[in-house]
Amino acid sequence: MSELKSLTGEKTLKVLEKMGINSIEKLIFHFPIRYEDETIITKIADISLDCECQLEGIVETTKILYGPKKQVISDIYDDTGLVRVRLFYFFQTN
């Protein structure tokens, strides 16, 4: 624990201790339960309805819909196709 003590505060050190992380090596190789690898970019043509993936493309249009719940709808395209994305949680400043 002394290795980690120099890197964190007391509160963080207690949280890490509860998680069984007591060395820098364990900290480096710890992956959260809901870890998602965001390094793999999927082409639009390769996505499916139940796919959780990272897309990279050009935003063609964006509009904000006002109603019971605000939404942003964007059309995004890449060299393989077009996809419409609906966001429910967003910041208007972006």
Secondary structure as a PSIPRED ss2 file (coil, helix, strand):
# PSIPRED VFORMAT (PSIPRED V4.0)

   1 M C   1.000  0.000  0.000
   2 S H   0.000  1.000  0.000
   3 E H   0.000  1.000  0.000
   4 L H   0.000  1.000  0.000
   5 K H   0.000  1.000  0.000
   6 S C   1.000  0.000  0.000
   7 L C   1.000  0.000  0.000
   8 T C   1.000  0.000  0.000
   9 G C   1.000  0.000  0.000
  10 E H   0.000  1.000  0.000
  11 K H   0.000  1.000  0.000
  12 T H   0.000  1.000  0.000
  13 L H   0.000  1.000  0.000
  14 K H   0.000  1.000  0.000
  15 V H   0.000  1.000  0.000
  16 L H   0.000  1.000  0.000
  17 E H   0.000  1.000  0.000
  18 K H   0.000  1.000  0.000
  19 M C   1.000  0.000  0.000
  20 G C   1.000  0.000  0.000
  21 I C   1.000  0.000  0.000
  22 N C   1.000  0.000  0.000
  23 S C   1.000  0.000  0.000
  24 I H   0.000  1.000  0.000
  25 E H   0.000  1.000  0.000
  26 K H   0.000  1.000  0.000
  27 L H   0.000  1.000  0.000
  28 I H   0.000  1.000  0.000
  29 F C   1.000  0.000  0.000
  30 H C   1.000  0.000  0.000
  31 F C   1.000  0.000  0.000
  32 P C   1.000  0.000  0.000
  33 I C   1.000  0.000  0.000
  34 R C   1.000  0.000  0.000
  35 Y C   1.000  0.000  0.000
  36 E C   1.000  0.000  0.000
  37 D C   1.000  0.000  0.000
  38 E C   1.000  0.000  0.000
  39 T C   1.000  0.000  0.000
  40 I C   1.000  0.000  0.000
  41 I E   0.000  0.000  1.000
  42 T C   1.000  0.000  0.000
  43 K C   1.000  0.000  0.000
  44 I H   0.000  1.000  0.000
  45 A H   0.000  1.000  0.000
  46 D H   0.000  1.000  0.000
  47 I C   1.000  0.000  0.000
  48 S C   1.000  0.000  0.000
  49 L C   1.000  0.000  0.000
  50 D C   1.000  0.000  0.000
  51 C C   1.000  0.000  0.000
  52 E C   1.000  0.000  0.000
  53 C C   1.000  0.000  0.000
  54 Q E   0.000  0.000  1.000
  55 L C   1.000  0.000  0.000
  56 E C   1.000  0.000  0.000
  57 G C   1.000  0.000  0.000
  58 I E   0.000  0.000  1.000
  59 V E   0.000  0.000  1.000
  60 E E   0.000  0.000  1.000
  61 T E   0.000  0.000  1.000
  62 T E   0.000  0.000  1.000
  63 K E   0.000  0.000  1.000
  64 I E   0.000  0.000  1.000
  65 L E   0.000  0.000  1.000
  66 Y C   1.000  0.000  0.000
  67 G C   1.000  0.000  0.000
  68 P C   1.000  0.000  0.000
  69 K C   1.000  0.000  0.000
  70 K C   1.000  0.000  0.000
  71 Q E   0.000  0.000  1.000
  72 V E   0.000  0.000  1.000
  73 I E   0.000  0.000  1.000
  74 S E   0.000  0.000  1.000
  75 D E   0.000  0.000  1.000
  76 I E   0.000  0.000  1.000
  77 Y E   0.000  0.000  1.000
  78 D E   0.000  0.000  1.000
  79 D C   1.000  0.000  0.000
  80 T C   1.000  0.000  0.000
  81 G E   0.000  0.000  1.000
  82 L E   0.000  0.000  1.000
  83 V E   0.000  0.000  1.000
  84 R E   0.000  0.000  1.000
  85 V E   0.000  0.000  1.000
  86 R E   0.000  0.000  1.000
  87 L E   0.000  0.000  1.000
  88 F C   1.000  0.000  0.000
  89 Y C   1.000  0.000  0.000
  90 F C   1.000  0.000  0.000
  91 F C   1.000  0.000  0.000
  92 Q C   1.000  0.000  0.000
  93 T C   1.000  0.000  0.000
  94 N C   1.000  0.000  0.000
